[in-house]
Amino acid sequence: MKKTGRMFGYLTLGATVLGLGGLASCVTPGEKLRPRAAFDLQCAEDNLNMTELGGQCGVVQFAEGEGCSMGVSGCGRRATYVMVGSTWVKNDNTIEEEDKN
């Protein structure tokens, strides 16, 4: 009986470790968008500001997302992106922001 309990404990521990390892590889939609927006806006990722515009953008994506839109601005430019399946698509022209000084 003790061997069965110990075996169950090892199996439970193994499943937990595997599950946590899988979560570590998941990224939020915004993290997936940042490199794409940096390329489109010709701006370093650290200089980008991201704003949720609609949908469930803050949810970790385990499957294809729908209804998520994000605004991204930086380096005097801004653009709007929508999640199509599991890919971000820029849905407008890049806008040059006016200098507010």
Buried (B, 14 or more C-beta within 10 A) or exposed (E): EEEEEEEEEEEEEEEEEEEEEEEEEEEEBBEBBBEBBBEBBEBEEEEBEBEBEEBEBEEEBEEEBEEBBBBBBBEBBBBBBBBEEEEBEBEEEBEEEEEEE
